[in-house]
Amino acid sequence: MKRMYSFIAIILIFLGFAYFQESKPAIQKNKVPEIGVLTLMHHPALDEIYRGFLNELKAEGYQNGKNIKINYQNANGDQSNLRTMASKLVDQNNDILVGITTPAAQALANDTQTTPIILGGITDPQGAGLVKSNNHPGSNITGVSDGAPIEQQLHLIKEFMPNLKTLGVIYTSSDNSAVSEYKKVVAECKKMHINLKSYSIANSNDLNQVSVQMFSQVDAVIVPTDNTIAGAMDTLVKNGNAANKPIFPAASTMVKDGGVATYSVNQYDLGKETAKMTIEILKGKKKTATTPIAHITKGEPVLNLKEAKKLGLKVPTKFMNECKRKGEIYR
């Protein structure tokens, strides 16, 4: 009889364990997902990525505060804040993390090798050391890349300035994405036989002095995807206008802030693609290690007509028609 009781007890314990194991996923499934978002700073391009991210989540049925919780952190351009905020988001045990800008993504990556991280608009994930390769990330990180259409932008500059003698390029030397795109500018200019002079800054405090020198030595300036310069466009535009030299930046928001024209990756759409990938990882439909980086490279025409007129530039007819048909014009 004792053996019978012992056998029944073992069966009950086994059934209880089995019930717990089956119930656990249901509890996880019913848990409100938490997403930690880290961004370097506020400026229009980055804010557009986040806006697109939120709106796409909502379109897919995820509303912050109802069936999803978003823990948003903004470092306001301070690198030490990034490290502190990254640790905070990891310690909160968010189900998934999103890094907007390369420094934000690197801060998150340095703090966790297990929580999934989605890259929101990182120009060169592999070059920044975030993934083993863009096609096979191989770890807890994947996401979306926003490489600017450099060749398209350079052709546009030549259309605006057929007699261009010297083009300047300015970038932040501590920004991996900016450095990566700067190298592409150098390579494309060599192919197109464009005389290029390069200028770099360590931080926004250098921009005024370096740009004054630059504008005295070049006919026009191209700016790659660069968060530091985007956040200080007013300084660059002020000095460019004083020298009567045009600026052709990578992002549409930088055109709005005083650049002349560009072919720009749509930052809002970039945020939407980031949200779509976040949802797929959350639902378990994809895994970060085997999901290739998504490349968004198609440029949309953007023109600041007011700035072009101020500098006495004739807008190419083809480009103007393109902007009217499928682009953006700031008047």
C-alpha positions, 0 to 999 in steps of 0.5 A: 500500500505504501508503494501505491501511495508513493507511486500516486504521489510521484504521478501527482508531482509529475502532472503538477510539473507538466501543468506548470511547464504548459502554463508558463508560455501562456503567462509569457504570451499574455504578458504586455511586451516591453520595448526599450528605445534608446536614441542619441539626441533630438533632431528632425531626422531622428524624431522622424524615425521614432515617429514612423516607428510608433505609428507603424506599431499602432497600425499593427495593433500595438498601442503604447500604454494599452497592449505594449509598453515603450520605455523611451530614453534620449541621451540629448547628445551626451555619450555618458548618458547613453551608457547610463540609459543603456544599462537602465533599459537592460536592467528593466528586462525589456523584451526587445531593445531598439537603438536609433543611431550608431552610438545608441546601438553600440551602448546597448550592445555593450550592455547585453548579448542576450536581449534582442536589439533592433537597429533603427537606421544604422548606416553601416552595422558591420563596419560599426562592429555591431554584427558579424556580417550584414547578411548573417548578423550571428548574434542578438542584433539585426535591424535596418540600415539607411545608407544614403544614395551617394552616387545619386547625390553627386550627380545632382550636385553636378547638375546644379553646378556644371562648372564645379571645380572643388567639392568639400565634404565635412563629417564627424570623425567620431561617428562610425556612420559618418565615417563610413559614408565619407569613405563612399563619397571619396570613392564615388568622387574618384570614379566621377573625377570630382576634385574633393577636399575633406574636412572633419570635426570631433564634435559640434564645437569644432563646426564653426571654425572648420566650416568657415575655413572649408567654405573659403576653399571649395565651391560647394559642400556635401554632408553625409549622414551625420547626426552631430552636423544635423544637430548643428545645421544652423551653424553650417548654413550660416557660414555657407550663406555668408560665403554664398556656397551651397550645401547638399546634405544627405537627409531631407530634414537637413535640406529643410534646415538650409541645405539646397537639395538631395536625394534622401532616404525617407526617415519616417519609412525607416522607422516603419521598417524598424517597427515591422522587424521589431514585431517579427522578432517579438512574435518569434517569426524571425531570429536576430542571428539569422535575419539579414540587415534590411537596407533602405537606400532608395532616395527621394528628391528634396529641394529647398527652393528658398535656399536655392534662390538665395544663393542664385542657383538655377534648379535643374528642370528635370529635378524640379519636375521630379520634386513636384511629382514625387518629392518635397519642395520647401519654399 
